[in-house]
Amino acid sequence: MSQSLMVAFDVPDKKAALKLAEELGGGQGKTAKVGMELYYKEGAAVVQDLQEQGFAIFLDLKLFDIPNTVQKAMLQLARLGVDFVTVHAMGGKKMLQAAKRGLEQGALESGLPAPKLLAVTELTSISEAILKDEQNCRLNLKEQVEQLALLAKAAGCDGVVCSALEVADLHQVVGDDFFYLVPGIRMANDQVGDQVRVATPAKAKAWGASAIVVGRPINQSTDVKTAYQAYLADWQGSEQEK
Ligand SMILES: O=c1ccn([C@@H]2O[C@H](COP(=O)(O)O)[C@@H](O)[C@H]2O)c(=O)[nH]1
């Protein structure tokens, strides 16, 4: 269950990543989200370092390019033995299908299981106003996220990244047999920062999130372990951490 509370390792380097891993009490039964900041600094080696600490890995690089380039990049990522990878759904159906093909090829060649492919719908930092005025989208946020999630499903993705505010609707429109990964998670008194579409862990769970991602409220806390446990308790509700 704690594996479905993913901690974003948004830290500058390997030293900080290993410190965070230690503060969390090691990686057994936990998932580390490795994003652009850490991966661009340390590369694939840091993924292996965290795997050796026992973490499952969500490699969140949000690929967005022509289908051929994405397919070949995904082939390489599949060789790392990571559990989840991301693409932008807005890259279109052919790009999403190419991503899936690349993962399957990489898995076949390496003999490792294919990572789950998650398509980012609208980033949780996007508001209705940004969608309309800057992205010139004719749909509202709910409709736009629905369309992108349906596209991701049709292209063979395993799930989507969306905000908690859309999850219940997506269960109705896209179905229950899909992975709904939700960032933009905050407790009531936390700083929201650049996030717009936010919810507590308990609300995300009640609305149907398969897993949540928590970054700054844990990785910038002065007491990482306590912050992690508070988020986990809210996510798990009455269940207790083992
Ligand atoms: O729509 C999205 C997609 C990905 N993210 C990532 O999740 C974490 C959230 O970090 P916080 O510090 O808890 O805000 C971060 O790594 C993002 O890259 C997202 O927030 N929204």
The ligand as an SDF file (V2000), in Angstrom:
LIG
                    3D

 21 22  0  0  0  0  0  0  0  0999 V2000
    0.6570   16.9770  -13.9250 O   0  0  0  0  0  0  0  0  0  0  0  0
    1.6900   16.7290  -13.2710 C   0  0  0  0  0  0  0  0  0  0  0  0
    2.6000   15.7760  -13.6580 C   0  0  0  0  0  0  0  0  0  0  0  0
    3.7020   15.5390  -12.8680 C   0  0  0  0  0  0  0  0  0  0  0  0
    3.9120   16.2300  -11.7400 N   0  0  0  0  0  0  0  0  0  0  0  0
    5.1070   15.9090  -10.9280 C   0  0  0  0  0  0  0  0  0  0  0  0
    4.7230   15.5090   -9.6110 O   0  0  0  0  0  0  0  0  0  0  0  0
    5.5940   16.0840   -8.6480 C   0  0  0  0  0  0  0  0  0  0  0  0
    4.7830   16.9340   -7.7190 C   0  0  0  0  0  0  0  0  0  0  0  0
    5.6270   17.6220   -6.8440 O   0  0  0  0  0  0  0  0  0  0  0  0
    5.1050   18.5600   -5.6690 P   0  0  0  0  0  0  0  0  0  0  0  0
    6.3740   19.0810   -5.0690 O   0  0  0  0  0  0  0  0  0  0  0  0
    4.3250   17.6700   -4.7270 O   0  0  0  0  0  0  0  0  0  0  0  0
    4.2530   19.6380   -6.2470 O   0  0  0  0  0  0  0  0  0  0  0  0
    6.6680   16.8490   -9.3990 C   0  0  0  0  0  0  0  0  0  0  0  0
    7.8030   16.0160   -9.5030 O   0  0  0  0  0  0  0  0  0  0  0  0
    6.0740   17.0800  -10.7720 C   0  0  0  0  0  0  0  0  0  0  0  0
    7.0500   17.0390  -11.7900 O   0  0  0  0  0  0  0  0  0  0  0  0
    3.0220   17.1760  -11.3540 C   0  0  0  0  0  0  0  0  0  0  0  0
    3.1810   17.8410  -10.3030 O   0  0  0  0  0  0  0  0  0  0  0  0
    1.9170   17.3960  -12.1270 N   0  0  0  0  0  0  0  0  0  0  0  0
  1  2  2  0
  2  3  1  0
  2 21  1  0
  3  4  2  0
  4  5  1  0
  5  6  1  0
  5 19  1  0
  6  7  1  0
  6 17  1  0
  7  8  1  0
  8  9  1  0
  8 15  1  0
  9 10  1  0
 10 11  1  0
 11 12  2  0
 11 13  1  0
 11 14  1  0
 15 16  1  0
 15 17  1  0
 17 18  1  0
 19 20  2  0
 19 21  1  0
M  END
$$$$
